[in-house]
């Protein structure tokens, strides 16, 4: 199974692309656990991020056991790691350990060059570029190869599909 992760700042097209590609490839889609977890919470803490990270890891592990050629995740623990560092200016060591242990075959880093879409769970409309560079820095520091996804949705979709099909 080829595991694919979409990462990047809020409102950069991760979920849209993950959903579109999972339908096109008829494969497993692992959605963001944080959306489920925070659906009924007004406020959250650093401890909640640790629970979200564990929930995301569990969701990925469960879906990784299913049969299929591809698995697409619209987030990964690297997202939660950066979220923690930006929101709380600290990182639970357990999240760092889980994040460093997580592995995908293909990482797509989504550039925030598309319009911001309001969402009750989104918090960073003004610093998406800064967040984008934080993702880039983490990927480079961990020596993780990634593909930058940018431009219009139809270009993003064909670019990602081409990369995925070349890596089968």
C-alpha positions as CSV (number, residue, x, y, z in Angstrom):
1,X,0.0,0.0,0.0
2,X,1.3,3.5,-0.9
3,X,0.6,5.9,1.9
4,X,0.1,9.6,0.9
5,X,-0.1,12.6,3.2
6,X,-1.3,16.1,2.5
7,X,0.1,18.7,4.8
8,X,0.3,22.4,5.0
9,X,-1.4,25.5,6.5
10,X,-5.1,25.8,7.1
11,X,-7.2,26.4,4.0
12,X,-4.5,25.3,1.6
13,X,-6.6,22.7,-0.2
14,X,-5.5,19.5,1.7
15,X,-8.9,18.1,2.4
16,X,-10.3,19.0,-1.0
17,X,-7.4,17.4,-2.8
18,X,-7.3,14.3,-0.6
19,X,-11.1,13.7,-1.1
20,X,-10.8,14.3,-4.9
21,X,-7.9,11.9,-5.3
22,X,-9.4,9.2,-3.1
23,X,-12.5,9.2,-5.3
24,X,-10.4,9.2,-8.5
25,X,-8.2,6.4,-7.3
26,X,-11.0,4.6,-5.5
27,X,-8.9,4.3,-2.3
28,X,-8.9,4.7,1.4
29,X,-9.3,8.3,2.8
30,X,-8.2,9.1,6.3
31,X,-9.7,12.3,7.4
32,X,-8.6,14.7,10.2
33,X,-9.4,13.3,13.6
34,X,-9.2,16.9,15.0
35,X,-12.4,17.8,13.2
36,X,-14.3,15.0,15.0
37,X,-12.6,15.7,18.3
38,X,-13.2,19.5,18.3
39,X,-16.7,19.4,16.8
40,X,-18.2,19.8,20.2
41,X,-15.5,21.8,22.0
42,X,-15.3,25.6,22.2
43,X,-11.8,25.7,23.7
44,X,-9.0,23.3,23.7
45,X,-5.7,22.8,25.5
46,X,-2.3,21.4,24.9
47,X,-3.5,18.1,26.4
48,X,-6.3,18.0,23.8
49,X,-3.7,18.2,21.1
50,X,-2.0,15.1,22.5
51,X,-5.4,13.3,22.5
52,X,-5.9,14.5,18.9
53,X,-2.5,13.2,17.9
54,X,-3.2,9.8,19.4
55,X,-6.6,9.7,17.7
56,X,-5.1,10.5,14.4
57,X,-2.4,7.9,14.7
58,X,-5.0,5.3,15.7
59,X,-7.2,6.2,12.8
60,X,-4.2,5.9,10.4
61,X,-3.1,2.6,11.8
62,X,-6.7,1.1,11.6
63,X,-7.0,2.2,7.9
64,X,-3.5,1.0,7.1
65,X,-4.7,-2.5,7.8
66,X,-7.4,-2.4,5.1
67,X,-6.8,-3.8,1.7
68,X,-6.0,-1.3,-1.1
69,X,-3.4,0.1,-3.4
70,X,-3.4,3.6,-1.9
71,X,-4.2,5.3,1.4
72,X,-4.6,9.1,1.4
73,X,-4.5,11.1,4.6
74,X,-5.6,14.8,4.6
75,X,-3.2,15.5,7.5
76,X,-0.4,13.9,9.5
77,X,1.1,14.3,12.9
78,X,3.6,16.9,11.5
79,X,0.5,19.2,11.2
80,X,-0.3,18.7,14.9
81,X,3.3,19.2,15.9
82,X,3.4,22.6,14.1
83,X,-0.1,23.5,15.4
84,X,1.1,22.9,19.0
85,X,4.3,25.0,18.5
86,X,2.4,27.9,17.0
87,X,-0.7,27.9,19.2
88,X,0.9,26.9,22.6
89,X,4.6,27.8,21.9
90,X,5.5,24.3,23.1
91,X,5.3,20.7,22.1
92,X,4.5,17.7,24.2
93,X,7.4,15.3,23.7
94,X,5.0,12.4,23.1
95,X,3.6,14.3,20.0
96,X,7.1,14.8,18.7
97,X,7.9,11.1,19.1
98,X,4.7,10.0,17.4
99,X,5.3,12.5,14.6
100,X,8.9,11.4,13.9
101,X,7.8,7.8,13.8
102,X,5.0,8.4,11.3
103,X,5.9,7.5,7.7
104,X,4.3,8.1,4.4
105,X,5.5,7.2,1.0
106,X,4.5,10.5,-0.6
107,X,4.1,13.9,1.1
108,X,2.3,16.7,-0.6
109,X,2.9,20.2,0.9
110,X,0.0,22.5,-0.1
111,X,1.0,26.1,-0.7
112,X,-1.5,28.6,0.6
113,X,-1.9,30.4,-2.8
114,X,-5.6,29.9,-2.9
115,X,-8.2,32.1,-1.2
116,X,-8.9,31.6,2.5
117,X,-12.1,29.8,3.3
118,X,-13.8,30.6,6.6
119,X,-14.3,27.6,8.9
120,X,-15.2,27.6,12.6
121,X,-12.1,25.4,13.3
122,X,-9.6,27.6,11.5
123,X,-7.5,30.1,13.4
124,X,-4.8,31.4,11.2
125,X,-6.0,33.5,8.2
126,X,-3.2,36.0,8.4
127,X,-0.1,33.8,8.8
128,X,-0.5,31.0,6.3
129,X,2.8,31.8,4.5
130,X,4.7,31.7,7.8
131,X,3.1,28.3,8.6
132,X,3.9,27.1,5.1
133,X,7.6,27.9,5.7
134,X,7.5,26.1,9.1
135,X,6.3,23.0,7.3
136,X,9.0,23.3,4.7
137,X,11.7,23.7,7.5
138,X,10.5,20.6,9.4
139,X,10.4,18.5,6.2
140,X,13.9,19.6,5.2
141,X,15.3,19.2,8.8
142,X,13.9,15.6,8.9
143,X,15.2,14.9,5.4
144,X,11.7,14.0,4.1
145,X,11.2,14.3,0.4
146,X,8.0,16.2,-0.5
147,X,6.2,17.7,-3.5
148,X,5.0,21.3,-3.4
149,X,1.4,21.6,-4.6
150,X,0.3,25.0,-5.8
151,X,-2.0,26.8,-8.3
152,X,-5.5,26.1,-9.3
153,X,-7.3,23.0,-8.1
154,X,-7.4,21.3,-11.5
155,X,-3.6,21.8,-11.8
156,X,-3.1,20.6,-8.3
157,X,-5.2,17.5,-9.0
158,X,-3.4,16.5,-12.2
159,X,0.1,17.2,-10.6
160,X,-0.7,15.0,-7.6
161,X,-2.2,12.2,-9.7
162,X,0.9,12.2,-12.0
163,X,3.2,11.9,-9.0
164,X,1.1,9.1,-7.4
165,X,0.9,7.1,-10.6
166,X,4.7,7.5,-11.2
167,X,5.3,6.0,-7.7
168,X,3.1,2.9,-7.9
